[in-house]
Amino acid sequence: MPPVRVGDEETRLVILRGNSASGKSSVAAGLRDRFGRGLALVGQDNLRRVVLRERDRPGAANIGLIDTVARYALDAGYHVVVEGILYADHYGDMLARLRADHRGHSHGYYLDVPFEETLARHATKPQATEFGAGELRAWYRPLDLLPGGAETVIGADSALTETVDRILRETGLDTLAARD
C-alpha cells in the first residue's frame, strides 16, 4: 500500500519526546502560547490517559489515535506538535511513518533530563501525589532516541524560554503568521 501523504509543503510537524517530568508539556504549551492559533497540540497523556484511559504498552490503541489526530490536523492545515514520553520501541514505527508521510517540514526533539532532575520537577506538578519515585524510576529510559538521528537532543541546562525559542527558530514557526 502506498503511503498516504499528509499536510502540505508549509505545515510543520514537531515531535517532542522525553521522560516523565522532562518538560515536554511545558515546552509544547510555550510553543502554542508563542505561536497562537493554527498550532495543534497532540498530547500522548491526554489521548492515552484521559480519552482512552489506557496503559502504555506496545500495540495499544492510543498509538493509532495519536497518528490519526496528528494526520487530521496536518491535513486541516495546522502545524502539529506531538508530545509525550512516546517510548521508541512502542511509538517509533508510527512516528517514522508519520514523518515519512508528511509533505512539509518535520522536526524531532528529545528532552534529555537526568533522573534526579525529573524527580525534583515531578514534585512541583499537580499530579505529584498520583505517582512517585518508584513509578518514575520504572518509566525512566535514558536517551531513548529514535533511530536514524531523527531527533535533536536538548539537555536539562536549556531553560524553558530558551528551548521554546530554539524550537520556534529551528522549525521556522517563528516566521509564520499565526491565525486569528
C-alpha positions, 0 to 999 in steps of 0.5 A: 500500500502506498503511503498516504501523504499528509499536510502540505509543503508549509505545515510543520510537524514537531515531535517532542519526546522525553521522560516523565517530568522532562518538560515536554508539556511545558515546552509544547504549551510555550510553543502554542502560547508563542505561536497562537492559533493554527498550532495543534497540540497532540498530547500522548497523556491526554489521548492515552490517559484521559480519552482512552484511559489506557496503559502504555504498552506496545500495540495499544490503541492510543498509538493509532489515535495519536497518528490519526489526530496528528494526520487530521490536523496536518491535513486541516492545515495546522502545524502539529506538535506531538508530545509525550514520553512516546517510548521508541520501541512502542511509538517509533514505527508510527512516528517514522511513518508519520514523518515519512508521510508528511509533505512539509517540514518535520522536526524531532526533539528529545528532552534529555533530563537526568533522573534526579532532575525529573524527580525534583520537577515531578514534585512541583506538578499537580499530579505529584501525589498520583505517582512517585519515585518508584513509578518514575524510576520504572518509566525512566529510559535514558536517551531513548532516541529514535533511530536514524538521528531523527531527533535533536537532543536538548539537555536539562541546562536549556531553560524553558524560554530558551528551548521554546525559542530554539524550537520556534527558530529551528522549525521556522514557526517563528516566521509564520503568521499565526491565525486569528 
